[in-house]
Amino acid sequence: MKMCPTCRTQYTDDNLRFCLQDGSLLIAPLPTDTPTVAFDETPTVVRPSDSQTTSRRTQPDGKAIPIYKPKRRRSIIIPVLAACVVLILVLAGASIGYWIYQHNQREVANNNSGNTSNSKQSPGNVSGYFPSPTLRSTASPNLKPPMPPETPVETDQESAKQAVSQSVYSWGSAAEAGDLDSYMGNYADTVDYYNRAALGRSQVRNDKARAFNLYSSMRMTLSNLNVSLDETGTRATAEFDKDWDFRGKKNSSGKVRSQLRLKLDGGRWVITSERDTRVYYTN
């Protein structure tokens, strides 16, 4: 008979060397005054408890090895996805902000006439080209040509500049309406027309008529209008930016700095010269 020194379990099988409960080396029991009586030859086997079975496993040599349950790891997929979404939103916001900044810079550059070089020549009197496009402004649309006033025109500078501005807007409104007769009523009998000097009104009319027939829609924005008078107050110069978009048999668009010279004739301001002083771009 052998005994486990740890758990004090006794075994009648002398072939066993290790305890089946804790794997300790079996030893012979100490002799006692009362001999141990074996009732039968059947070896005693102690059944391990459920807690011991689940927490240990036995090697072939009888030693128990603890069983460790792996710790459950937290999933990192959700935090990674959230970080990616935040990064995408930040990059998208930065891209939109950069695009808006660049767009504003281009608008400022286009409106700054001093920073644009005059690298193109004025189209001049070319068939199909309309050098006097429709003008749009904050003034009332579809203005009619001013009628000769019944009273003398005021000679002070401010009133004269307002009258010149009104004539320029009326000239543009007549073109937008497609009224060639009213449009040509704003010209003097002789006009310095782009690259040609002292053209008769009929010659200017022929060139304008080709443009009226070529384009079915003529849209133009007028900006930066500046009017100056000579010492006599009877002659004026009007300079402005023209941004046009014409549609029809052919399409035309662009932006130029235009100049009209006018004189006071019978109480009305009529055009004596028309030309472009700077070409920003044309399409």
TIDOLUM-101341 format. One record per atom (N, C-alpha, C, O): x, z, y; residue in one letter. Coordinates in steps of 0.05 Angstrom, whole numbers, padded with zeros to 5 digits, always signed. Each point is the difference from the previous one (the first is absolute). Layout:
// TIDOLUM-101341
XZYA
...
//
This chain:
// TIDOLUM-101341
+00017+00000-00024M
-00017+00000+00024M
+00018+00000+00025M
+00021+00013+00001M
-00031-00029+00020K
+00014-00001+00025K
-00019+00007+00023K
-00025-00002-00003K
+00037+00010+00026M
-00017+00008+00023M
+00012-00011+00026M
+00025-00003+00003M
-00044-00004+00015C
+00009-00010+00026C
+00006+00024+00018C
-00017+00018+00003C
+00041-00016+00008P
+00007+00023+00017P
-00015+00000+00027P
-00001+00021+00014P
-00011-00043-00007T
-00013-00002+00026T
-00030+00008-00002T
-00009+00019+00013T
-00006-00034-00030C
-00028+00005-00002C
-00007+00018-00024C
-00023+00007-00004C
+00043+00001-00012R
-00003+00018-00023R
-00018-00011-00022R
-00011+00015-00015R
+00009-00042+00014T
-00015-00013-00022T
+00017-00001-00025T
+00024-00006+00001T
-00036+00013-00024Q
+00014+00000-00025Q
-00008-00024-00016Q
-00023-00009-00001Q
+00044-00002-00014Y
-00004-00023-00016Y
+00010+00006-00028Y
+00022+00012-00004Y
-00038-00020-00016T
+00008+00004-00028T
+00016-00023-00012T
+00012+00002-00021T
-00012-00025+00037D
+00015-00023-00009D
+00029+00003+00009D
+00006-00001+00023D
+00012+00006-00042D
+00028+00005+00006D
+00014-00026+00009D
+00023+00002+00010D
-00035-00025-00014N
+00013-00024+00008N
-00002-00005+00030N
+00015-00016+00011N
-00034+00029+00003L
-00002-00003+00029L
+00023+00014+00014L
+00008+00022-00008L
+00002-00035+00030R
+00022+00011+00015R
-00009+00008+00028R
+00012+00017+00013R
-00033-00031-00003F
-00009+00005+00028F
-00029+00007+00000F
-00016-00008-00017F
+00008+00023+00037C
-00027+00009+00004C
-00018-00023+00008C
+00008-00016+00017C
-00031+00014-00030L
-00019-00022+00006L
-00014+00005+00026L
-00014-00018+00010L
+00015+00042+00002Q
-00014+00006+00025Q
+00017-00005+00024Q
-00009-00013+00019Q
+00034+00023-00019D
+00017-00003+00024D
+00027-00012-00005D
+00016-00003+00018D
-00010-00005-00043G
+00025-00014-00007G
+00024+00019-00002G
+00022-00010-00002G
-00026+00036+00002S
+00022+00019-00003S
+00011+00000-00028S
-00014-00006-00019S
+00040+00013+00016L
+00013+00001-00026L
-00011+00024-00016L
+00000+00023+00011L
-00009-00028-00036L
-00012+00022-00016L
+00023+00018-00011L
+00022-00009-00006L
-00029+00034+00003I
+00019+00019-00011I
-00014+00016-00022I
-00025+00000-00003I
+00041+00013-00013A
-00011+00017-00021A
-00010+00025+00012A
+00013+00012+00017A
-00037-00002-00025P
-00011+00024+00011P
+00017+00025-00008P
+00013+00001-00021P
-00014+00018+00039L
+00014+00026-00006L
-00014+00014-00023L
-00024-00001-00002L
+00039+00014-00015P
-00012+00015-00023P
-00016+00023+00010P
+00008+00014+00019P
-00031-00009-00031T
-00017+00023+00007T
-00004+00017-00025T
+00006-00008-00022T
-00017+00032+00027D
-00004+00018-00023D
-00022-00010-00018D
+00001+00004-00024D
-00020-00018+00036T
-00022-00011-00017T
+00005-00029-00004T
+00000-00016+00019T
+00004+00008-00045P
+00005-00028-00005P
-00024-00017+00006P
-00023+00008-00002P
+00029-00032+00011T
-00020-00020+00006T
-00010-00012-00026T
+00015-00009-00016T
-00042+00009+00013V
-00012-00010-00025V
-00012-00027+00007V
-00016-00003+00018V
+00024-00017-00033A
-00011-00027+00003A
-00022-00004-00019A
+00004+00002-00025A
-00029-00007+00034F
-00023-00003-00017F
-00001-00027-00014F
-00011-00002-00022F
+00023-00018+00033D
+00001-00026-00014D
+00025-00015+00009D
+00014+00010+00018D
-00010-00032-00029E
+00024-00016+00006E
-00006-00022+00020E
+00017-00016+00007E
-00041+00017+00004T
-00007-00021+00020T
+00013+00006+00027T
-00005+00022+00010T
+00021-00040+00001P
+00013+00006+00026P
-00020+00002+00022P
-00020-00015+00002P
+00026+00033+00016T
-00017+00004+00023T
+00009-00017+00023T
+00023-00001+00007T
-00042-00014+00004V
+00005-00018+00023V
-00019+00008+00022V
-00024+00000-00003V
+00036+00007+00025V
-00016+00009+00023V
-00007-00025+00017V
+00018-00015+00008V
-00044+00011-00003R
-00010-00024+00015R
+00006+00005+00030R
-00009+00020+00011R
+00022-00038+00002P
+00006+00003+00028P
-00026-00001+00017P
-00019-00014-00007P
+00019+00029+00028S
-00023+00001+00018S
-00002-00027+00015S
+00019-00015+00002S
-00044+00010+00009D
-00004-00025+00015D
+00017-00003+00024D
+00010-00021+00007D
-00005+00044+00007S
+00017-00001+00025S
+00028-00007-00007S
+00014-00015+00014S
-00004+00026-00037Q
+00027-00006-00009Q
+00003-00029-00009Q
+00020-00013+00004Q
-00042+00003-00017T
+00001-00028-00010T
+00001-00020+00023T
+00014-00020-00002T
-00029+00026+00024T
-00001-00019+00022T
+00024+00002+00018T
+00007-00019+00014T
+00008+00042-00014S
+00022+00003+00018S
+00027-00004-00014S
+00020-00002+00014S
-00019+00000-00040R
+00025-00004-00014R
-00003-00020-00023R
-00022-00005-00010R
+00044-00007+00003R
+00001-00017-00024R
+00026+00007-00015R
+00019+00008+00012R
-00019-00011-00038T
+00022+00009-00017T
+00017-00023-00009T
-00010-00021-00008T
+00037+00025+00011Q
+00019-00020-00010Q
+00002+00002-00030Q
-00010+00020-00012Q
+00021-00039-00001P
+00003+00001-00029P
+00015+00025-00009P
-00005+00010-00022P
+00024+00001+00038D
+00014+00023-00009D
-00015+00026+00006D
+00010+00022-00005D
-00034-00024+00016G
-00016+00024+00004G
+00000+00010+00028G
-00015+00019+00006G
+00032-00029+00013K
+00001+00010+00027K
-00023-00012+00017K
-00007-00023-00003K
-00005+00040+00019A
-00023-00009+00016A
+00011-00011+00027A
+00018+00012+00012A
-00030-00034-00004I
+00007-00013+00026I
-00024+00001+00018I
-00021-00010-00007I
+00023+00022+00031P
-00023+00001+00018P
-00008-00028+00008P
+00016-00018+00004P
-00042+00015-00001I
-00012-00026+00009I
-00007+00003+00029I
-00016+00017+00008I
+00028-00035+00009Y
-00005+00001+00029Y
-00019-00023+00007Y
+00004-00023-00007Y
-00024+00030+00021K
-00019-00020+00010K
+00011-00011+00026K
+00006+00014+00019K
-00005-00041-00017P
+00010-00013+00025P
-00019+00006+00023P
-00024-00001-00002P
+00037+00006+00025K
-00016+00004+00024K
-00012-00026+00010K
+00012-00022-00001K
-00036+00024+00010R
-00014-00024+00009R
+00009-00007+00028R
-00001+00016+00019R
+00010-00041-00016R
+00010-00010+00026R
-00023-00010+00017R
-00019-00013-00009R
+00021+00019+00035R
-00020-00010+00019R
+00005-00030+00005R
+00022-00009+00003R
-00044-00005-00001S
+00002-00029+00005S
+00008-00006+00029S
-00010+00013+00018S
+00029-00031-00015I
+00010-00007+00027I
-00011-00027+00010I
+00008-00010+00021I
-00026-00002-00037I
-00010-00026+00007I
-00016+00001+00026I
+00003-00017+00018I
-00021+00037-00016I
-00017+00002+00024I
+00017+00004+00026I
-00005-00014+00019I
+00024+00033-00019P
+00016+00003+00025P
+00016-00025+00007P
+00002-00007+00024P
+00008-00007-00044V
+00015-00025+00005V
-00018-00021+00012V
+00007-00014+00020V
-00031+00011-00031L
-00019-00020+00011L
-00008+00007+00029L
-00002-00018+00017L
-00003+00044-00012A
-00007+00008+00027A
+00023-00006+00020A
-00005-00009+00022A
+00029+00014-00030A
+00023-00006+00017A
+00003-00030+00006A
+00006-00008+00022A
-00012-00008-00043C
+00001-00029+00004C
-00021-00010+00020C
+00005-00017+00017C
-00029+00028-00020V
-00022-00008+00018V
+00007+00008+00029V
-00004-00016+00018V
+00015+00040-00014V
+00007+00009+00027V
+00022-00019+00012V
-00001-00007+00023V
+00021+00000-00040L
+00021-00017+00009L
-00010-00028+00008L
+00008-00011+00020L
-00027+00000-00036I
-00011-00026+00007I
-00016+00001+00026I
+00003-00019+00016I
-00018+00040-00012L
-00015+00003+00025L
+00019+00002+00024L
-00006-00012+00021L
+00028+00027-00024V
+00019+00002+00022V
+00012-00027+00007V
+00003-00007+00023V
+00005-00008-00044L
+00013-00026+00005L
-00020-00019+00012L
+00007-00016+00018L
-00033+00017-00027A
-00020-00018+00011A
-00005+00006+00030A
-00002-00018+00016A
+00001+00044-00009G
-00004+00007+00028G
+00024-00008+00017G
-00004-00009+00023G
+00028+00012-00033A
+00023-00009+00015A
+00001-00030+00004A
+00007-00009+00021A
-00016-00006-00042S
+00000-00029+00003S
-00020-00009+00021S
+00005-00018+00016S
-00029+00030-00017I
-00021-00007+00020I
+00010+00006+00028I
-00004-00016+00019I
+00016+00040-00015G
+00010+00007+00026G
+00021-00019+00010G
+00000-00007+00024G
+00018-00002-00042Y
+00021-00019+00008Y
-00012-00027+00008Y
+00009-00012+00019Y
-00029+00003-00035W
-00013-00025+00006W
-00013+00001+00028W
+00002-00019+00015W
-00017+00041-00009I
-00013+00002+00026I
+00021+00000+00022I
-00005-00012+00021I
+00028+00026-00025Y
+00020+00000+00021Y
+00012-00028+00005Y
+00003-00008+00023Y
+00002-00007-00045Q
+00011-00027+00003Q
-00021-00018+00014Q
+00008-00017+00016Q
-00033+00020-00023H
-00021-00016+00012H
-00002+00005+00030H
-00002-00019+00015H
+00003+00044-00007N
+00000+00006+00029N
+00024-00010+00014N
-00002-00010+00023N
+00025+00011-00036Q
+00025-00011+00012Q
-00003-00030+00005Q
+00009-00010+00021Q
-00021-00004-00040R
-00003-00029+00003R
-00019-00007+00023R
+00004-00019+00015R
-00026+00035-00013E
-00019-00004+00022E
+00013+00004+00027E
-00004-00015+00019E
+00021+00036-00017V
+00014+00005+00025V
+00019-00023+00007V
+00002-00008+00023V
+00012-00002-00044A
+00019-00021+00004A
-00014-00026+00009A
+00010-00015+00017A
-00034+00010-00028N
-00014-00025+00007N
-00010+00002+00029N
-00002-00020+00014N
-00006+00044-00005N
-00011+00003+00027N
+00022+00002+00021N
-00006-00002+00024N
+00031+00006-00032N
+00022+00002+00019N
+00012-00027+00005N
+00016-00010-00016N
-00024-00002+00037S
+00009-00028+00006S
+00030+00000+00006S
+00012-00021-00004S
-00001+00043+00014G
+00028-00001+00007G
+00018+00000-00024G
+00023-00008+00003G
-00033+00015-00027N
+00017+00001-00023N
-00002-00024-00017N
+00013-00002-00022N
-00029-00018+00030T
-00004-00024-00015T
+00014-00024+00013T
-00005-00005+00024T
+00021-00009-00038S
+00015-00023+00012S
-00018-00024+00001S
-00017-00004-00017S
+00022-00012+00037N
-00016-00025+00004N
+00015-00022-00015N
+00013-00017+00012N
-00017+00016-00039S
+00015-00018-00017S
-00015-00026-00005S
+00011-00019-00012S
-00037+00017+00021K
-00015-00025-00005K
-00008-00012+00027K
-00004+00014+00020K
+00001-00040-00020Q
-00008-00014+00024Q
-00030-00001+00001Q
-00014+00000-00020Q
+00003-00002+00044S
-00028-00003+00004S
-00010-00026-00013S
+00014-00021+00002S
-00037+00021-00016P
-00008-00024-00014P
-00005-00023+00018P
+00002-00023-00009P
-00008+00028+00034G
-00005-00023+00019G
-00025-00015-00007G
-00018+00011-00012G
+00017-00035+00021N
-00024-00016-00003N
+00001-00015-00026N
+00006-00024+00000N
-00012+00037-00022V
+00001-00012-00027V
-00028-00003-00009V
-00017+00018+00003V
+00011-00041-00015S
-00027-00005-00010S
-00008+00021-00020S
+00015+00005-00019S
-00039+00007+00022G
-00009+00020-00019G
+00007+00028+00008G
-00009+00019-00012G
+00026-00016+00032Y
+00008+00027+00009Y
-00017+00009+00023Y
-00005-00016+00019Y
-00004+00041-00020F
-00017+00010+00021F
+00015+00022+00016F
+00000+00023-00009F
+00012-00030+00031P
+00017+00019+00014P
-00016+00021+00016P
+00012+00019+00010P
-00038-00022-00008S
-00017+00018+00016S
-00021+00012-00018S
-00024-00008+00003S
+00031+00027-00021P
-00020+00010-00019P
-00019+00019+00013P
+00002+00008+00024P
-00023+00000-00040T
-00020+00019+00010T
+00012+00027+00006T
+00017+00009-00016T
-00024+00003+00037L
+00011+00026+00008L
-00021+00021-00005L
-00024-00004+00006L
+00032+00027-00016R
-00018+00023-00004R
+00011+00023+00016R
+00025+00005+00000R
-00041+00010+00013S
+00008+00022+00016S
-00022+00020+00001S
-00021-00003-00012S
+00025+00024+00028T
-00020+00021+00003T
-00022-00009+00019T
-00020+00015+00004T
+00023-00038+00009A
-00020-00010+00018A
-00025-00009-00015A
+00001-00002-00025A
-00023-00002+00038S
-00024-00009-00012S
+00004-00026-00014S
+00012-00018+00012S
-00023+00014-00036P
+00004-00026-00014P
-00016-00022+00012P
-00019+00004+00015P
+00028-00029-00022N
-00014-00024+00009N
-00005+00000+00030N
-00022-00005+00010N
+00043+00010+00005L
-00002-00001+00029L
-00004-00029+00010L
+00013-00018-00011L
-00029+00015+00030K
-00004-00027+00012K
+00020-00004+00022K
+00009+00019+00013K
-00002-00045-00007P
+00018-00005+00022P
-00011+00011+00026P
-00024-00004+00005P
+00040+00016+00011P
-00010+00012+00025P
-00010-00022+00019P
+00013-00021+00003P
-00035+00026+00009M
-00012-00019+00019M
+00013+00005+00028M
+00009+00022+00005M
-00009-00042+00012P
+00011+00004+00027P
-00016+00022+00014P
-00024-00002+00002P
+00038+00021+00008P
-00014+00022+00014P
-00013-00009+00026P
+00010-00018+00013P
-00032+00031-00007E
-00014-00006+00024E
+00014+00012+00025E
-00003-00010+00022E
+00018+00032-00027T
+00015+00012+00022T
+00029-00004-00004T
+00009-00005-00022T
+00008+00006+00043P
+00029-00005-00003P
+00012+00020-00019P
-00008+00023-00002P
+00028-00033-00013V
+00014+00016-00020V
+00017+00021+00015V
+00013-00007+00020V
-00013+00031-00030E
+00017+00021+00013E
+00029-00007-00003E
+00009-00010-00021E
+00006+00015+00041T
+00028-00007+00000T
+00019+00022-00008T
+00024-00004-00002T
-00034+00028-00003D
+00018+00022-00008D
+00010-00005-00028D
-00013-00013-00016D
+00036+00024+00011Q
+00015-00005-00025Q
-00016+00008-00025Q
-00002-00015-00019Q
-00009+00039+00018E
-00013+00010-00024E
-00025-00017-00007E
-00004-00007-00023E
-00012+00000+00043S
-00024-00016-00006S
+00008-00028-00009S
-00013-00011-00018S
+00035+00000+00029A
+00009-00026-00009A
+00010+00000-00029A
-00006-00018-00015A
+00020+00039+00008K
+00009+00002-00028K
-00023+00003-00020K
+00001-00012-00021K
-00022+00026+00029Q
-00023+00003-00017Q
-00014-00027-00003Q
-00010-00007-00022Q
+00009-00009+00044A
-00012-00026-00002A
+00015-00019-00018A
-00011-00015-00015A
+00038+00016+00016V
+00017-00016-00017V
-00004+00008-00030V
-00003-00018-00017V
+00002+00044+00012S
-00004+00009-00028S
-00027-00010-00010S
-00002-00008-00023S
-00019+00009+00040Q
-00026-00009-00009Q
+00001-00030-00006Q
-00014-00008-00019Q
+00029-00007+00034S
+00002-00029-00006S
+00013-00005-00026S
-00008-00018-00015S
+00029+00033+00009V
+00014-00003-00026V
-00018+00006-00023V
-00001-00015-00020V
-00014+00037+00022Y
-00019+00007-00022Y
-00022-00021-00003Y
-00009-00006-00022Y
+00000-00004+00044S
-00021-00021+00000S
+00010-00025-00013S
-00014-00013-00016S
+00039+00005+00022W
+00013-00023-00013W
+00001+00003-00030W
-00006-00018-00015W
+00013+00042+00005G
+00002+00005-00028G
-00027+00001-00014G
-00003-00010-00022G
-00018+00021+00036S
-00026+00001-00012S
-00013-00027-00003S
-00014-00005-00019S
+00020-00013+00038A
-00011-00028-00003A
+00012-00014-00024A
-00014-00015-00013A
+00040+00020+00007A
+00012-00012-00024A
-00012+00012-00025A
-00005-00015-00019A
+00000+00040+00018E
-00012+00013-00023E
-00028-00011-00005E
-00008-00003-00023E
-00007-00002+00044A
-00027-00011-00003A
+00000-00029-00008A
-00021-00011-00007A
+00045-00003+00009G
+00001-00028-00006G
-00012-00018+00021G
-00007-00023-00005G
+00005+00034+00030D
-00011-00015+00022D
+00023-00013+00016D
+00012+00012+00017D
-00007-00037-00024L
+00023-00014+00011L
-00004-00005+00030L
+00020+00002+00016L
-00044-00008-00007D
-00005-00005+00028D
+00006+00025+00017D
+00013-00002+00021D
-00024+00025-00029S
+00005+00025+00014S
+00029+00007-00001S
+00011+00011+00019S
+00001-00016-00042Y
+00029+00007-00003Y
+00017-00016+00020Y
+00017+00011+00013Y
-00022-00037-00011M
+00016-00017+00018M
-00007+00005+00029M
+00015-00007+00018M
-00038+00020-00012G
-00007+00006+00027G
+00018+00021+00012G
-00001+00005+00025G
+00018+00008-00041N
+00019+00020+00010N
+00027-00013+00009N
+00018+00015+00009N
-00015-00042-00012Y
+00025-00013+00007Y
-00002-00014+00027Y
-00021-00009+00009Y
+00044+00006+00004A
+00002-00015+00025A
+00002-00030-00007A
+00001-00007-00024A
-00002-00010+00044D
+00001-00029-00005D
+00027-00008-00011D
+00001-00019-00016D
+00021+00033+00023T
+00027-00006-00010T
+00011+00025-00012T
-00001+00021+00012T
+00013-00023-00037V
+00010+00023-00014V
+00028-00006-00011V
+00005-00021-00011V
+00013+00041+00014D
+00026-00001-00014D
-00006+00011-00028D
-00002+00024-00004D
+00001-00042-00015Y
-00010+00006-00027Y
+00024+00001-00020Y
+00009-00020-00009Y
-00001+00045+00003Y
+00023+00004-00018Y
+00025-00016+00009Y
+00011+00006+00021Y
-00003-00026-00037N
+00025-00014+00006N
-00004-00024+00019N
+00019-00014+00007N
-00044+00010+00002R
-00005-00023+00017R
-00011+00010+00027R
-00016+00019+00001R
+00025-00031+00020A
-00007+00008+00027A
-00021-00018+00012A
-00001-00024-00006A
-00017+00035+00022A
-00020-00014+00015A
-00017-00018-00017A
-00003-00024+00006A
-00009+00035-00027L
-00018-00014-00017L
-00028+00001+00013L
-00008+00020+00011L
-00007-00042-00013G
-00027+00000+00010G
-00018+00016-00019G
+00006+00005-00023G
-00029+00004+00034R
-00018+00017-00015R
-00010-00015-00025R
-00005+00012-00021R
+00001-00039+00023S
-00011-00015-00023S
+00020+00000-00023S
-00008+00001-00023S
+00034-00002+00029Q
+00020+00001-00021Q
+00001+00027-00014Q
+00002+00001-00025Q
-00005+00020+00040V
-00001+00027-00012V
-00026+00002-00017V
+00001+00012-00021V
-00022-00023+00031R
-00026+00001-00015R
+00003-00014-00027R
-00010+00010-00020R
+00024-00033+00019N
+00003-00014-00025N
+00015+00016-00021N
-00007+00001-00023N
+00028+00014+00032D
+00015+00017-00018D
-00017+00023-00010D
+00000+00007-00023D
-00015+00005+00041K
-00017+00022-00007K
-00023-00008-00019K
-00007+00014-00019K
-00003-00038+00023A
-00022-00010-00017A
+00009-00003-00029A
-00016+00006-00018A
+00040-00015+00014R
+00011-00002-00028R
+00000+00027-00013R
-00006+00003-00024R
+00013+00018+00038A
+00001+00027-00011A
-00028+00010-00006A
-00005+00013-00020A
-00014-00018+00039F
-00027+00009-00005F
-00012-00013-00024F
-00016+00012-00015F
+00023-00037+00009N
-00010-00014-00023N
+00013+00008-00026N
-00011-00001-00022N
+00036+00011+00024L
+00016+00006-00024L
-00007+00028-00011L
+00000+00003-00025L
-00006+00016+00042Y
-00005+00027-00009Y
-00030+00007+00004Y
-00011-00004+00021Y
-00001+00015-00042S
-00028+00009+00001S
-00002+00029+00008S
-00021+00009+00010S
+00042+00006-00013S
+00000+00029+00008S
+00027+00006+00014S
+00021-00005-00011S
-00023+00014+00036M
+00023+00006+00016M
-00001+00028+00010M
-00017+00007+00017M
+00034+00010-00027R
+00000+00029+00007R
+00028+00007+00012R
+00020-00008-00011R
-00021+00023+00033M
+00025+00007+00014M
-00003+00027+00013M
-00020+00006+00012M
+00042+00009-00013T
+00001+00026+00013T
+00019-00001+00024T
+00022-00010-00003T
-00032+00019+00025L
+00016+00000+00025L
+00009+00029+00006L
-00017+00018-00001L
+00042-00015+00007S
+00011+00027+00006S
+00022-00002+00020S
+00011-00021+00005S
-00005+00044+00007N
+00022+00002+00020N
-00003-00020+00023N
+00020-00014+00007N
-00044+00012+00004L
-00004-00018+00022L
+00012+00011+00026L
-00004+00023+00007L
+00019-00040+00007N
+00013+00007+00024N
-00005-00022+00021N
+00007-00023-00005N
-00018+00031+00028V
-00007-00019+00021V
+00017+00006+00025V
+00001+00024+00009V
+00011-00044+00003S
+00016+00003+00024S
-00009-00021+00021S
-00008-00022-00008S
+00009+00029+00034L
-00009-00019+00021L
+00024-00006+00018L
+00019+00015+00002L
-00020-00039+00010D
+00021-00007+00020D
-00006+00013+00027D
-00020+00015+00003D
+00036-00020+00016E
-00003+00013+00026E
-00026-00008+00014E
-00011+00015+00015E
+00002-00040-00019T
-00024-00009+00013T
-00025+00010-00012T
-00021+00000+00013T
+00022+00009-00039G
-00024+00010-00013G
-00017-00022-00010G
-00023+00005-00009G
+00032-00030+00009T
-00016-00023-00009T
+00010-00012-00026T
-00012-00018-00011T
+00035+00027+00002R
+00011-00009-00026R
+00007+00024-00017R
+00009+00021+00010R
-00013-00024-00036A
+00004+00023-00019A
+00013-00010-00026A
-00002-00023-00007A
+00015+00042-00006T
+00012-00005-00027T
-00011+00021-00019T
+00002+00024+00006T
-00013-00033-00028A
-00011+00018-00021A
+00016-00004-00026A
+00002-00022-00010A
+00010+00044+00001E
+00015-00001-00025E
-00013+00019-00020E
-00008+00022+00007E
+00007-00030-00033F
-00013+00017-00020F
+00010-00009-00028F
+00010-00022-00003F
-00014+00040-00016D
+00005-00006-00028D
-00025-00012-00013D
-00022+00010+00003D
+00026-00032-00018K
-00022-00012-00015K
+00006+00001-00030K
+00021-00010-00009K
-00039+00022-00006D
+00002+00003-00029D
-00024-00015-00011D
-00022+00010+00002D
+00026-00034-00015W
-00022-00016-00007W
-00002-00005-00031W
+00020+00003-00014W
-00044-00011+00006D
-00005-00007-00028D
-00022-00022+00000D
-00023+00006+00005D
+00031-00031-00010F
-00018-00023+00001F
-00006-00009-00029F
+00018-00001-00016F
-00044-00005+00011R
-00008-00010-00027R
-00016-00025+00003R
-00016-00003+00019R
+00020-00015-00038G
-00014-00026+00001G
+00012-00020-00019G
+00008+00007-00022G
-00005-00032+00031K
+00013-00020-00016K
+00029+00008-00006K
+00011-00006-00021K
+00001+00019+00040K
+00026+00012-00003K
-00001+00028+00010K
-00017+00007+00017K
+00034+00010-00027N
+00002+00028+00009N
+00025+00005+00016N
+00021-00012-00005N
-00024+00028+00026S
+00023+00006+00017S
-00003+00029+00009S
-00021+00009+00007S
+00044+00005-00006S
+00001+00027+00010S
+00027+00006+00011S
+00020-00014-00006S
-00018+00034+00024G
+00026+00007+00012G
-00004+00018+00024G
-00022+00009+00005G
+00044-00005+00009K
-00001+00017+00023K
+00021-00010+00020K
+00023-00005-00007K
-00031+00001+00033V
+00017-00010+00021V
-00005+00016+00025V
-00020+00014+00003V
+00039-00016+00016R
-00003+00010+00027R
-00007-00024+00017R
+00016-00018+00003R
-00040+00018+00009S
-00010-00023+00015S
+00000+00006+00030S
+00000+00023+00009S
+00001-00045+00006Q
-00001+00002+00029Q
-00019-00020+00012Q
+00001-00024-00006Q
-00019+00033+00023L
-00017-00017+00016L
+00005+00004+00029L
+00003+00023+00009L
-00001-00045+00006R
+00003+00002+00029R
-00026-00011+00012R
-00010-00021-00009R
+00000+00035+00029L
-00026-00007+00011L
+00002-00001+00031L
+00018+00012+00012L
-00037-00026-00001K
-00002-00001+00029K
-00029+00004+00009K
-00018-00005-00016K
+00015+00015+00040L
-00027+00005+00011L
-00010-00026+00012L
+00011-00010+00020L
-00033-00001-00031D
-00010-00026+00009D
-00030+00002+00003D
-00015+00003-00019D
+00006-00003+00045G
-00029+00002+00005G
-00012+00026-00009G
-00023+00000-00009G
+00038+00022+00010G
-00011+00026-00009G
+00003+00005-00029G
-00009+00021-00010G
+00021-00039-00006R
+00004+00003-00029R
+00030-00002-00007R
+00015-00015+00013R
-00007+00030-00033W
+00027-00002-00010W
+00001-00021-00022W
-00014+00004-00021W
+00029-00025+00024V
+00002-00022-00019V
+00029-00001-00010V
+00019+00007+00014V
-00015-00017-00039I
+00026-00001-00013I
+00015-00025+00010I
-00010-00022-00002I
+00035+00027+00011T
+00017-00023+00008T
+00024-00003-00018T
+00014-00020+00001T
-00009+00039-00019S
+00023-00002-00019S
-00007+00017-00025S
-00012+00021+00002S
+00021-00032-00025E
-00005+00014-00026E
+00024-00004-00018E
+00009-00023-00004E
+00003+00044-00006R
+00022-00002-00018R
+00004+00026-00016R
-00012+00021+00007R
+00029-00022-00027D
+00008+00024-00016D
+00029+00007+00008D
+00017-00017-00001D
-00013+00042+00007T
+00027+00008+00008T
+00016+00012-00023T
+00025+00002+00001T
-00039+00006-00022R
+00015+00012-00023R
-00018-00003-00025R
-00024+00003+00001R
+00037-00010-00023V
-00013-00003-00026V
+00008+00023-00018V
+00024+00002-00007V
-00042+00016+00000Y
+00006+00022-00018Y
+00001-00010-00029Y
+00020+00005-00014Y
-00041-00019+00005Y
-00001-00012-00026Y
-00023-00019-00002Y
-00019+00002+00016Y
+00021-00022-00034T
-00022-00019-00004T
-00002-00005-00030T
+00020+00000-00014T
-00044-00005+00004N
-00005-00006-00028N
-00016-00026-00002N
-00006-00009-00022N
//
